[in-house]
């Protein structure tokens, strides 16, 4: 029984680590470059939802910055 509990806890911890540091989102950064640096150094997959290797494209400096969906996102999160 103890081995099963330990294995389950280890699996939960490893899974949460693979998705970044439990609560880091694009809204936590001011620029795409800042988010990209964090994305690479922490393997924060949640910051790259379309899995193209570019984190937080809607932030200033990102490839999608001028798209209407990004403009709405920035307005919602008070990012300019």
C-alpha positions in Angstrom: 0.0 0.0 0.0 2.8 2.5 0.9 4.5 1.9 -2.4 1.4 2.7 -4.3 0.9 5.9 -2.4 4.5 7.0 -2.9 4.3 6.2 -6.6 1.1 8.2 -7.0 2.5 11.2 -5.2 5.7 11.1 -7.3 3.6 10.9 -10.4 1.6 13.9 -9.3 4.7 16.0 -8.5 6.4 15.1 -11.8 3.3 15.9 -13.8 2.8 19.3 -12.2 6.5 20.1 -12.8 6.2 19.3 -16.5 3.6 22.1 -16.9 5.6 24.8 -15.3 5.7 26.2 -11.8 2.1 25.7 -10.8 0.7 29.1 -11.6 2.9 30.9 -14.1 0.8 32.3 -16.9 1.4 34.8 -19.8 -0.3 37.5 -17.7 2.6 37.3 -15.3 5.0 38.7 -17.8 5.4 42.1 -19.5 7.0 41.1 -22.7 7.2 38.0 -24.9 11.0 37.9 -24.5 10.6 37.7 -20.7 8.1 34.9 -21.0 10.3 33.1 -23.6 13.3 33.1 -21.3 11.2 31.7 -18.4 9.6 29.1 -20.8 13.0 27.8 -21.9 14.6 27.8 -18.4 11.7 26.2 -16.6 10.2 24.0 -19.4 6.9 25.8 -18.8 4.8 24.2 -21.5 1.7 26.0 -20.4 3.1 29.3 -21.8 3.1 27.8 -25.4 -0.5 26.6 -25.9 -0.1 26.1 -29.7 3.2 24.2 -29.2 5.1 26.2 -31.8 8.0 27.0 -29.5 7.0 30.6 -28.9 5.7 31.4 -25.5 3.0 34.1 -25.0 2.8 35.3 -28.6 0.2 38.0 -27.5 2.7 39.9 -25.4 4.7 42.8 -26.7 7.3 41.5 -29.1 5.3 38.3 -29.9 4.5 37.2 -33.4 0.7 37.4 -32.8 0.8 40.8 -31.0 -1.4 42.6 -33.6 -4.1 39.9 -34.0 -7.6 40.8 -32.8 -7.7 37.8 -30.4 -4.5 39.1 -28.7 -5.8 42.6 -28.5 -8.8 41.3 -26.6 -6.6 39.2 -24.4 -4.3 42.2 -23.6 -7.3 44.3 -22.8 -8.7 41.7 -20.4 -5.4 41.4 -18.6 -4.4 45.1 -18.8 -1.4 44.4 -21.0 -0.4 47.0 -23.6 
